[in-house]
Amino acid sequence: MDDPLLRYAEANSSPESEVLRALRVKTWQTVLSPQMLSDSIQGNFLANISKMIRPQAVLELGTYTGYSTICLAAGLTDSGTIDTVEPNDELNHIQDEYWKKAGVYDQIKRHNCEATEALDTLNGPYDLTWIDADKLRTADYVRLCLQRTRPGGWILVDNVLWWGKVLPDHNAPDETALALSAMTSALADQSSVRTTLLPMRDGLLMIEKLSDWQ
């Protein structure tokens, strides 16, 4: 995540906002596993997608400290909302502080529970979904989210390259790598979706829902 090409890309892209930069510093200073935070390139990408779609309803599985939530809010309509799901309520105070600073607090509905529990009560339909939760259960989350996505809507899935362990010639693929590989392969063969796997950071899968999903 810290190589010359990434640093070049960051240097030649618009910088993250002051709020996002401050949230990044706060996360690295106070939270365990800060490497889970989106980098600025990924954050810009999420914001750009949101601005292109102009979503009314966004779903996020995996809030963490709220960085990606702010990015996803960049293109929300004036009355648009984000349902964001994070089981760790110890992060709520950081999220609240920076959502307020970013001016998006009132458009966010937080759900402090496991993703599958939240999805029992969240029906959508959603225009845009960001999945960055329990990696071993990603295929289940995608299936459930496709049921809650409008035709023409998008799902973005993080970490689908799993640090290269998904490659067929990797000498030590783990259970998560095998599950992610099976999921991306199966989705590529589905006529009801269109997918693009981007080698961005740890891999980002774009899924466009074309028709009803069973």
Secondary structure, 3 states (H helix, E strand, C coil): CCCHHHHHHHHCCCCCCHHHHHHHHHHHHHCCCHHHCCCHHHHHHHHHHHHHHCCCEEEEECCCCCHHHHHHHHHCCCCCEEEEECCCHHHHHHHHHHHHHHCCHHHEEEECCCHHHHHCCCCCCEEEEEECCCHHHHHHHHHHHHHCEEEEEEEEEECCCHHHCCCCCCCCCCHHHHHHHHHHHHHHCCCCEEEEEECCCCCEEEEEECCCCC
